[in-house]
Amino acid sequence: MALLLHCGAAHVTYDELAHLPVPDARGSRHAVRPFVDDVDIVLDEFQSIGARVEDTADGVLSRDGMPARFFGLVDLRLPNVAAPTTTSA
């Protein structure tokens, strides 16, 4: 699976994502958590409805040496939904 990134973002593995530094909060109402926590929440929710995660692709845009934006792509197989078929033209 391919995730197209631009503007200086870079592909990262799950392990690399888990080891990225977490920026400081910008105020008392700004909760900060690692991007990998968001990935885990989403993947757990997919699995809780019976979806099978086939593949993932992740990317991060950093600014001033700190991760600033996360991009992710998930390939799923949903229960009771046939896998797509390909045809040649």
Number of C-alpha atoms within 10 A of each C-alpha: 10 9 15 13 14 9 6 9 18 16 19 17 11 16 9 11 20 14 11 15 13 13 13 11 11 9 7 6 7 9 9 11 13 15 21 17 12 12 19 12 10 13 17 14 12 17 13 10 10 13 18 15 15 10 11 17 17 21 21 21 18 14 11 6 9 14 18 14 12 19 17 13 14 17 13 16 17 15 11 8 8 8 10 7 5 6 5 3 3
